[in-house]
């Protein structure tokens, strides 16, 4: 997978996360859950992007375990 393909996939994933969050209820608990989902679902792009093309993603995740 090239760096550009990885970037495209993570952006699409982030947009799907936002679509899901938009369907949550607009209550205090719904907003709390929505905020957490958006933060965790869109942070993947910030975590993976600097390493794209430098090493295999699988080995990168193994380092974090």
N, C-alpha and C positions, 0 to 999 in steps of 0.2 A: 504494500500500500504506500503510495507516495504521500509526501507532505500535504499536497493540495487535496488529495482525496480524504485524508484524515481530517483536515480543516473543514471540508465540506460536510462530512458526516457528523462532526461534533456540532457544527452550526445547525444542521437539520434536527439533531437530537435536542438541542437547546430550544429551538422553535416549537418542537412537539411538547416539551415540558411546559412551556408558556401556554400553549393551547389547552393542556390539561388543567392547569391552574386557573385559567379563565372560567372553567366550568364549576369550580368550587363555590360553595355558598359565601355570600358577603356578610359573614358573621364574625365575631371576634375570634372564635376558634378556627373558622375557615380561613381567615386572613393570616392567622399565625401559621397554620399548616402550609398555606400557599407560599408565604415568605420563605419558609424553610425549604420547601420543594424547589423553588426558583433558585435559591442560593446553592443548594447541593447539586441540582440538575444542570446548572449552567457553569459551575466551577470546573467541570471536566475540561472544557475548552482551555481554561487558564492553566490547568495542570499539565495537560498533554502537549499543547502547542509548542512550548519551548523545546521539547524533546523530540518532536517529529523529525524523522530523517536521521537522527543521531544513533538510535539503537532500537532494537525491536521492542514494541510496546509490551509484549509479554514479559520480557526481562525487566522492564521498567517497573511493572506492577509487582514482580517478585521481590524487588528491592524494598518495596513499601511494606511487605508482609512481615 
